[in-house]
Amino acid sequence: MDLLLLITIVIIITGFVVLVSMKKGMESKVAFIKANPEDEENTTKANSVIWWIVSATGWGIVSMILVVWCFNYYFG
């Protein structure tokens, strides 16, 4: 198996597993923020949710780039 294909598969699977495993915790943090709008702990919870969204978006972009690169490498 080619190294590019192996890296692509590992990044996609690892990112998906991490994303799904952290989803429930992020949902509970958002629910806590909505339920307690004036709590001082909200900023740290909001920051962690924002960074989770940013990292999930980054993972998605990197995954799409790697898939396009693989198609271009093998079929281009």
Legacy VTK file of the C-alpha trace (Angstrom):
# vtk DataFile Version 3.0
C-alpha trace
ASCII
DATASET POLYDATA
POINTS 76 float
0.000 0.000 0.000
1.251 3.418 -0.903
2.247 5.787 1.908
-0.058 8.595 0.692
-3.081 6.308 0.747
-2.145 4.948 4.169
-1.744 8.444 5.646
-5.067 9.519 4.142
-6.947 6.542 5.569
-5.354 6.882 9.020
-6.101 10.618 9.271
-9.713 10.191 8.162
-10.443 7.268 10.500
-8.620 8.767 13.489
-10.290 12.140 13.051
-13.722 10.569 12.718
-13.242 8.467 15.864
-12.065 11.484 17.872
-14.898 13.632 16.536
-17.579 11.093 17.433
-16.087 10.338 20.848
-16.039 14.018 21.846
-19.467 14.900 20.416
-21.500 14.027 23.512
-19.230 16.064 25.796
-19.485 19.106 23.557
-23.267 18.794 23.448
-23.388 18.793 27.242
-21.112 21.852 27.406
-23.369 23.742 25.000
-26.424 22.721 27.044
-24.694 23.967 30.220
-23.872 27.283 28.573
-27.475 27.695 27.417
-28.877 26.769 30.834
-26.505 29.030 32.819
-25.908 32.134 30.705
-24.357 34.193 33.501
-21.996 31.588 34.951
-18.289 32.492 35.004
-17.345 28.993 33.861
-19.005 29.630 30.490
-15.961 31.256 28.903
-13.764 28.187 29.339
-16.534 25.888 28.153
-17.273 28.164 25.195
-13.591 28.288 24.286
-13.332 24.506 24.318
-16.433 24.190 22.123
-15.078 26.792 19.699
-11.706 25.038 19.474
-13.489 21.710 18.924
-15.406 23.232 16.009
-12.234 24.790 14.574
-10.301 21.536 14.845
-13.162 19.521 13.317
-13.276 21.981 10.420
-9.501 21.743 10.003
-9.673 17.950 10.022
-12.395 18.064 7.376
-10.405 20.379 5.128
-7.234 18.308 5.466
-9.198 15.125 4.765
-10.738 16.612 1.619
-7.347 17.814 0.388
-5.821 14.378 0.969
-8.670 12.605 -0.841
-8.358 14.939 -3.834
-4.594 14.471 -3.795
-5.006 10.675 -3.772
-7.440 10.765 -6.700
-5.088 13.041 -8.604
-2.112 10.775 -7.817
-3.792 7.517 -8.801
-6.135 8.593 -11.611
-4.711 11.936 -12.777
LINES 1 77
76 0 1 2 3 4 5 6 7 8 9 10 11 12 13 14 15 16 17 18 19 20 21 22 23 24 25 26 27 28 29 30 31 32 33 34 35 36 37 38 39 40 41 42 43 44 45 46 47 48 49 50 51 52 53 54 55 56 57 58 59 60 61 62 63 64 65 66 67 68 69 70 71 72 73 74 75
